[in-house]
Amino acid sequence: MKSTPLTTPPSPGETLAGDGSWELSRFRGDADFMLTLARGLQVIAAFERRQRAHTAADLSRRTGLPRAVVGRCLYTLMQLGYVQAVGRTYVLLPKVLQLGHAYFSSTPMISVAQAVLEQLSVELGATCGLAIFERHEIVYLARSGVQRLLSTTPGLGSRLPAYCTTIGRLLLAELDAAALDAYFAEVELQPYTQATVVTPAELREHIAAISEAGYAIVDQELGPEVRAIAVPVRTPSGSVYAGLNVSVQASRVPLASLHDFLPAMSQAVLQIEAVL
């Protein structure tokens, strides 16, 4: 029986808004659910990482919320110091980082993982990361790099697509059939390089192979000249919590040599698993 990551895509019957946020209509009738708070958080999440400023219309489209509702959320967030109006657009302010810092500072595992990754990065001369699965993407919890591999280097809290990353495919391989079907029904597959696999059938073959091997390798699908290998990080119960990967420049490390990293990666995983 497959284990399920602690964060998974929606089960069949649950719908997603255009930006991947949970559809709020499924909470109708729940007297304890604070719809206003949920809408405010949804607006914050709709600020796209590749675009700093958004109009109210942009945010309405991305969240699926009426523009008047988005306007009230933005007004409230401005009064609280999380958002600033710049002409007809809105930008997030640094205060919003407090929301993420609360998680990172209250999770001892992350500080341990960061130290482990820094040591592993020096040992292997490569960039290392730890990430979890969040809906359609992976989210980095810790990262240590010795070189700049992508044009935009992922930092803590950064998101990358699951289908073309080692950690993403590794965690997709842990999903049961229904959850995997739901993922492919919702995700938008697009090429990042000429090597990116974007057909569900071929991706399912890769995922099945990863399930058998116990590790994932992705070669230049997210960025040219970037190849990586990832292994799972499990909780004491055996369920997958996260994935740990090592990324290298393709011109410096042959594809077959990635397997040489597995012993050191396994030792690093044991150190992280000890605090889960």
Residue, then its C-alpha position, 0 to 999 in steps of 0.5 A: m500500500k502506498s503512503t500519502p504525503l502529509t500534504t496532498p492534491p485534492s481528492p476527487g470531487e474537490t475543485l480548485a480555483g484558477d490559481g490552485s487555491w482551495e474552492l471556498s464553496r466546499f465549506r458552505g454550512d460549516a458554522d466554524f469556518m471563517l469565510t472572511l479570513a479564508r478570503g483574505l488568505q486567498v488574496i495574499a496567496a494570489f500574488e504571483r511570484r513572477q509579477r510584483a504588482h497586481t490590480a484588483a481585477d488580476l486578483s479577482r481573476r486569480t482567486g475567483l472572488p468577486r472584485a468587490v470582495v477582493g477590494r475589501c480584502l485589500y483594504t483590510l490588508m492595507q490597514l494591517g500593513y500587509v499590502q500597499a497601493v501603488g497607483r491602481t495596483y497593489v504590492l505585498l509589504p515585508k510584513v507578510l513575511q511574518l506569516g512564513h517566519a512563524y512556521f519556519s521558526s516554530t519547526p525545529m526540523i527545519s533548522v536541523a535540515q538546513a545544517v544537514l544540507e549545508q554539510l551535504s552541499v560541501e561534501l558533494g560540491a552540489t546544491c541541495g534542497l528539502a521540499i514538501f508537496e503542496r497541491h500542484e507544486i513543491v515548496y522549499l523548506a531548506r536549501s544550500g547551494v554552491q552554485r547558481l543553477l537556475s535563472t531564479t534560484p529558489g529560496l525558502g518558501s519558493r515553489l516549483p512545479a511537481y511534474c518536472t522536478t525530482i522532489g515533485r515526481l518522488l512525492l507524486a510516486e507516493l500518491d494512490a491512484a485516485a489522488l494521482d488522477a486528481y493531480f493530472a486532472e487539475v495541473e497545467l503541464q507546460p514545457y520549461t525546456q525542450a526536454t520537459v515531459v508534458t504528457p500524462a502517459e509518459l509522466r506516469e511511466h516515470i512516476a511508476a519507475i520512481s516508485e520501484a527505484g525509491y529515488a528520482i532523477v530528472d535531467q534538464e527538464l526544469g532548466p537547461e544544464v540542470r540535472a538532479i536526484a532526490v530521495p524521500v524523507r519519511t516520518p516514523s510511521g513510514s509516510v513521506y514527509a518531504g524529499l531531499n534532492v541534489s542538483v548539479q550542472a549537467s556539463r560537470v556531472p555525468l547523468a550516471s554519476l548521480h547515483d554516486f550521491l545516494p550513500a551520502m544523501s541517505q545518511a543526510v536523510l537519517q539525520i533529518e528523520a531523527v527529528l521528525 
